[in-house]
């Protein structure tokens, strides 16, 4: 799967997904940290990549119609998350579920 990770997912998210065999690019590696949402999603479209983000703005189907893109996954964390929560969200150990299957 071709994915682009938003800057809020960090290097561990990259390691988990790339280690699971996905073709992963990141906002940080492409120096797009200050890009507006539309610029970022347009870059994903041009690269045929699904976006993985914690940014709720991307969950608005009226603004970002899912059928126009290669995928948009907006991950939700608990109110006081730790690094372990993010890792568990990306990879659910023992079940084979989550993004890194």
C-alpha positions in Angstrom: 0.0 0.0 0.0 1.3 3.5 -0.8 0.9 5.8 2.2 1.9 9.3 3.2 2.2 9.9 7.0 1.3 13.3 8.3 3.9 15.0 10.5 2.0 14.1 13.7 2.7 10.4 13.3 6.4 10.4 13.9 9.2 8.1 13.0 7.8 5.1 14.9 4.7 5.1 12.7 6.9 5.2 9.7 9.0 2.3 11.0 6.0 0.1 11.8 4.3 0.6 8.4 7.5 0.4 6.3 8.5 -2.7 8.3 5.1 -4.2 7.4 6.0 -3.8 3.7 4.1 -0.6 2.8 5.6 2.0 0.5 5.7 4.9 3.0 6.5 8.6 2.4 6.2 11.2 5.1 5.4 14.9 5.3 8.6 15.4 7.2 10.8 13.7 4.6 9.3 15.8 1.9 9.6 19.0 4.0 5.8 19.7 3.8 5.4 20.4 7.5 3.9 23.9 6.9 1.8 22.9 3.9 -1.9 23.7 4.1 -4.3 20.8 4.1 -5.3 21.1 0.5 -1.7 21.2 -0.7 -0.9 18.1 1.3 -3.9 16.1 0.0 -3.1 17.3 -3.6 0.4 15.9 -3.1 -1.0 12.6 -2.0 -3.3 12.5 -5.0 -0.4 13.3 -7.4 1.7 10.5 -5.8 -1.3 8.0 -5.6 -0.8 7.7 -1.9 -3.4 7.3 0.9 -3.0 9.9 3.7 -2.7 8.8 7.4 -3.2 11.6 9.9 -4.4 12.6 13.3 -5.8 15.8 11.9 -9.6 15.9 12.2 -9.9 18.3 9.3 -9.2 15.4 6.9 -12.3 13.6 8.3 -14.7 16.1 6.8 -16.1 14.4 3.7 -17.6 17.7 2.5 -14.1 19.2 2.3 -12.2 16.1 1.4 -14.5 13.7 -0.5 -12.9 10.2 0.1 -13.9 9.1 -3.4 -11.5 11.7 -4.9 -8.4 10.3 -3.2 -6.4 7.1 -2.7 -7.6 7.0 0.9 -7.7 9.1 4.0 -7.3 7.5 7.4 -7.8 9.8 10.3 -6.6 8.0 13.5 -8.1 8.9 16.9 -6.2 8.6 20.1 -7.4 8.8 23.8 -7.6 12.2 25.4 -4.2 11.8 27.1 -2.2 9.7 24.7 1.2 8.3 25.0 3.6 6.9 22.4 2.3 3.4 23.2 -1.2 4.5 22.3 -0.1 5.6 18.8 1.9 2.4 18.3 -1.1 0.3 19.3 -3.4 2.3 17.0 -1.1 1.7 14.0 -0.3 -1.9 14.8 -2.7 -4.0 16.9 -0.4 -6.8 18.2 -1.6 -10.3 18.1 -4.7 -9.7 16.0 -3.2 -8.9 12.6 -5.5 -5.9 12.4 -4.7 -2.2 12.2 -2.9 -0.3 9.4 0.2 -2.6 9.6 -1.3 -5.9 8.7 
